Amino acid sequence: MEEITLIEVPPQQVMGITKTGTYLLIPELLLKVYEFIVEKKITIAGMPTFVCHETSPDAVREAQEKGTAIVEVAWPVSGTVKGSGEIRVYELPGGKMVRTLHRGPYETCESTYLALFSWIEERHLQIAGPIREIYPNDPREVKPEEIITEIMVPVQ
């Protein structure tokens, strides 16, 4: 696991979609939003992001088992853009966030999350909103051990 730091994140205009189900929806939804962006010739302004509304390991496990996870994915975009149907344009809020990187398959992120939650607790911070996973590389193009997941947790 990489270093854990406290950073200030600016608000970001994104194009996204939200559905209820299991986290297995993430790749499918990211692709759907990406295809919409490409079709409409919209400028991508950052890496794809999963916004996790379940903010504890127990809540994540329960939501996955019951299929009640709120699965929100977003691509940062620039310019004046319009969504369509279930794909909408909105702003991801900025603010103070705890950040780290996880290297390796997505399924192995739990230890990184546990270390992040301990770090937050040790500093008497509180989770202040949905957690973000940003995907700087494409799992179809790199080996599983080279996958990078940037994790950002809003705190107060």
C-alpha positions, 0 to 999 in steps of 0.5 A, a space after each residue: 500500500 502507498 502512503 496515506 495523505 490528506 488532500 484538498 480536492 476541487 469540485 469536478 464536473 462529471 457525466 455519470 449514472 447510478 443504479 442499485 445492484 451489486 458492485 459487478 455493475 461497475 465495469 458495465 456502467 463505466 462502459 455505458 457512460 464512456 460510449 455515450 461520451 465518445 458518441 457525443 464527442 465530449 471531452 474527457 477531463 479525468 479518469 473514471 470513478 466509482 462513487 461508493 455510498 456504503 462507507 464501512 466494510 460491513 455496509 459494503 458486504 451487506 449491500 453486495 450480498 443483498 444486491 442493494 448497493 448504490 452503484 454510481 460511476 462517473 467520468 470527469 468531463 469538460 465543456 458545456 455538456 448535456 446528459 440523456 436518459 439515465 446518464 446525467 451531468 453533475 458536479 462531484 463535490 470537492 473538499 478535504 479527502 484522505 487519499 491512497 493508492 492500491 496496487 493489484 487486483 480490485 478484489 484485493 483492495 480490502 486491506 488497503 481500505 482497512 488501513 485507510 479506515 484505521 488512519 482516519 480513526 487514529 486522527 479522529 476524523 470522520 467519513 463525510 460522504 461517499 468514498 471514491 475509487 479512481 481507475 487510472 489504468 485499464 484492467 484489460 490493458 495491464 496485468 492484474 498486479 499492475 492495476 492501480 486504484 486511487 482511493 479517496 475518502 471525504 473527511 471532516 
